Amino acid sequence: MDYIFKLPIQVRDYEVDAEGIVNNAEYLHYMEHTRHEFCKEAGCSFRQMHEQGLDPVATRIEVDYKSSLGLGDEMLSCLNIERKGPLFIFYQDIYKTDGTLVTKGVVKIACLDHGRLCRGDQLAEAFAKYL
């Protein structure tokens, strides 16, 4: 699959459990970090959005775990995005550097404008070239 954004990440020691594999919750952190970096590249960091009163919030996250990562492993966190009405849907997959699929994720994001649910038109403008 072609992705609009890719971010290399390395597993750190505090992300693994007693078995030496990455704790399942850490994959959510990897995906969130990837979304934040994508937003910065798109010209709308989370800090900038918040300062303007716009807050993207996750409403649903689905993750299928396919294989494990361990201490020191390197990965490529990949992202695609689409808009369905007021929701922004991020398709986020993580691969080992050898191409092995680690996780497949779908993250649904809604937008709050000064604390009120909105259609996210400001965000759609920032993501126009990716949608």
N, C-alpha and C positions, 0 to 999 in steps of 0.2 A: 504494500500500500504506500502511496505517496502521502507525505505529511507536510503540513505547512510550517511546522516548527519542531526542532529536535534539540534536546539538551543532554549533553553527557554528564553523568553523575557517578561518583564513586561511593561505595558503601563504606561507612565509617564504623569504628569499633563499637560505639554505643548503640548502634542500630541492630545488632545481632543478639539473639537470645542464647541460652545456655547450650543449645545444640549447634551454635555457630551459624545459624541461618537468620536472615532478616525477618524481624517480627512483622506479622501481617499488617499491622497498623502503620508501619513505616512507609508502605507503598502509597498510602493516602498522602503522606507528607511529600513524597517524591512528586506525585501528581499535582499537589497544590503548588509546590515550588516551581514546577514547570509552567503552570498557568500564570503565576506571578511574573516569571521571566518573559513569557510570551506577551503579556500585557505591557510590560516595559518596552519590549521591542516594537509593539504596535503603537507606542507613544502615549500610553495611558496607564501609568503605574497605579497600584492600589492606593498609595498615599495620595497621589493627585486626584484620583476618583473620590476618595473619602473627603478630601478638602473641598471638593465641589458638591458634596452631599450625595454622591452616588456610591452605593455599596452593593457590589455583587455578592450574593449569598448562595451557597449550595443548598439545593432542595432535595436532591437525591444523588446517591453515589452507588454505582454497581461495579464490583470488581470480580473478575474471574482470575483465579490464581492458576497459572499453568506450570511454572517451575520456580525454583528458589534461587535467591541470591545469597552469597555468603560474604564474609569479611574480606574487604579489599577488592571485591568484584567491581567491575565497571559496567555501566549500563547506558543505554540510550533511551531517554524518555521522550516519546513522540506524541504529537498532538494534531488533531483536526478539529474544526468547529463548524457548527451550523446553527441557524436560528429557526425556531419554530414558535411563531407568535411571540409572546413575551419571554420565552425561555431561550437561553443559549446552551447548546449541547456540545460538550467537549468530549471527543473520542480520544482516549489517552491509552496508549500501549507502551509497555516497557520491554526492551529487548536486552539480552546480554550482548556483549560486543561481538560474539560469534554468530549473532542473528537468531539465537534461541528466544522464542517468545516467553516472557516471564509473567506478565499480566495484561489483561484487556480490561479497560475501564470506560465507563460512561458516566459523566458528571453533568447534572442539570443545574443550571445557574439562573436565578431570578435576580432582578435588580430592585433595590430600594432607592428612592429619591427623597432625601431628607426624612428617612424612616417610613416612607409610604411606598407600597408596591407600585411599580411603574412598568411600562412596556420596554424600557431599556433602549430607547432610541439613541441616546447619547453614546452608549456602548456600541450600538450597531454602526454608528458613524465611524467610531474609532476602528472597528473591525471590518469596515466596508470592503477593503481589498482582499479579505480572507473569507468572507461569506459568499 
